[in-house]
Amino acid sequence: DNVFVPKEDSNDEGNASGRSRVIGEKWRKLDIPVSAGEDAYGWTNRLKRYFRLKEVNEEERMRVVMVALEGKALNWFQWWDTCYPNPT
């Protein structure tokens, strides 16, 4: 990922406001932390950090979690979602 930063306005001829320049990679690629059910505490902390860095809002967080589960954790979630389709 490249980060584009707007150029500062200056008196130099040829500089147009709104133009951007590439300054290189600021963040490494951030993937959703996946869990198969092991190390729930560590996974939860990584997930919270992901939410904060990616600025995931409250409404989207459950959808992100559904994508981040696999194996036994996904099986459990599918069972839970069937039993409690509209949790409050």
Order of alpha helices (4+ residues) and beta strands (2+ residues): beta-beta-alpha-alpha-alpha
